[in-house]
Amino acid sequence: MAISPREAAHRAASDAEQVAWVDREDRLLGSLPRAELRDRGEIGRGTFILLFNSSGELCVHQRTLSKALYPGYWDVAAGGMVGVDETYAESAARELYEELGVSGVPLTAHERFYFDCPDNHLWCAVFSAVWDGPLHVQPEEVQQACFMPVAQALRLSQTQPYCPDSLAALKRYLDSV
């Protein structure tokens, strides 16, 4: 499937975005363009927002093919990179609105943890929220979204490509509640 010009433009803008650059202890070192942070294998800050409905189902969405990491993968959390002048909580609220059109809901902060794999080095902050309203996905980043039981999402992650960083966030959340 080809990437639309709109997705390509969004990807270029995203790659140029200045994001928080941190060390292994999550101390701010400065900012770098997102693409440079990735290309250099440096550590950034990311947020993961687990969005549930009042029935306890989890919002799962499929990423667009233009995403730099995990294109077309299923994702169990909204979220993204923290801007250099943002807190984790500010980033989480912004990302939840940008990706799924959800705003004005209380975000519950959970733990922070370090995620490390060859192409993705992140200090992660996990949040959760409850939303029963409609989802308004950002078409440049999200192909589709739906709510499903957590157990079903975890089963599907065994046979379909799911983002490993958001799965780690979900599993850590489940271990803590």
N, C-alpha and C positions, 0 to 999 in steps of 0.2 A: 504494500500500500504506500502510495506517495505521500509525502509531507506537504501540507498546504502552504502557500506563501505566508498566510497569517501565522501558522505554527512556526515556520522558519524565522520570521521576523521576531516572534516572541522568544524563540530560542536564542537568537543573537543578542537581544536585549538582556535576557537572563544571564547569558555567559559573561556579559560586560558588567553586571551588577556587582557593586562592592559589598562583600560579605565579611563577617568577623573571622579573623585568623587567630587561632589560639594555640597554646602549647599542650603537652600531654596532661597538664594539671588544670586545663581550662582557663589559663591566664591569657588575657587579651594581648596579642602582639601587634595588632593593627588591622588593616583591611587589605584585601586582595580582590581583584576581579574573580568571580566564581570560576571561570574557565582556567585561570592561572592557578588558583588554589588546587583545583582538581589535577591539572597537568603536572604540578610540582609535587603532588602527593602530600600536601600540607593538611593540617587539621582545621576544620571549621566547626561552627555551631549549628545545630539543627533542632527543629521542633517537630514533635509528633503528637497530633491531636486525635485521640480515639473518640469518635463521635458515635454515641449510642442513641437509640430511641427509648421511649419510656417502657417498652417491652423488653429491653435489654439486648436488642439486636444491634450489631455493629455495622457502621457504614463502611462498605468496601467499594473501592473504585478502580477503574482501569486507566493507567497512564497513557498519554498519547505517545505516538512513535517518535516524536521530536525531542523527547526528554533525553538529556545527556546520559543520565544513569537510569538503568532499568526501563528502557523504552518498551511500552506495551505491557509491562508487568501489572499485576494486580497489587493494590496497596491497601493495607488495613488502617491507615492513618492519613489524615490530611497533614500538611506540614511542609517545611522547607528550610532553607538556610536563613540564619539570623543576620540581619544587617548590622553593620559596624556600630551604628548609633541606637540599636534596639536592645531591649531586654528579651529574655526568652519569652516572657508572657506577652509582650507587645508583638513579637514575631508570630506567636501562636494565634493570637486574635486576628492578625492580618492574613495569615495563611488560610485559616478556616474560612474567612470571608472570600478571599480570592478564589480558592479552589472549589468550594461547595456552596458559596453564597449564604453562609450562616453567620449571623452577627447578633450581638446583644445577649449572648448566653454566658452564664458563669463558666469559667474554665477552672477546673480543679487541677492543681499542680501535683505531680507525683515525683518520682525520682529523676535524677540525671545520671547518665552512664556514658562510658566511652565505647564507641562501636568502631571496630577496626577490621577492615578487609582490604585486599590489594588495591581496589579502585575507590574506596570510600573510607575516609577517616573523619569521624564526627564525635563531638560531645553532644549528646542527645538529651533534650528535656521532654519529658512525657507529660501530657495533659489529657484530661477527659472532659467531655461535656455531654449533655442530653439535649436532643432536638427532635421534635415531632413535626416540624414544618416541612415545607418542600425544599428540595435541593436544587440549586441553580449552579450547575457545573461550569467551570471556566473551560471553554472548548479548546483552548490552546494547550491545556495541561491535562484535562480529564476527558476520556472518551465516554464513559458511562459510570454510574454509581447506583448502589442499592443497599438496603439494609438486609442483613441475614444473621442467623444465629452464629455466635462466636465459634461454636464447635464445627459448624459447616465451613466457615472461612478457614479454620485450621485444617480440616480435612482436604479442602480444595488446594491448600498450599502444598500438599504432598504430591499433587499431580499437575499443577499449573504453575507458571512462573509468578512468584510473589516477591515483593521487595524484601530482602533479608533484613534491612535495618528497621523497617516498621514492624516486621514479625518479631524481631528481638524486643522492640518496645512493648508490643502487645503481650508477649510471654512474660516479660518482667512485671508488667502491670498485673496480669492474672496471678502471678506468684505472690503479689503483695496484697491482694484484696481477699 
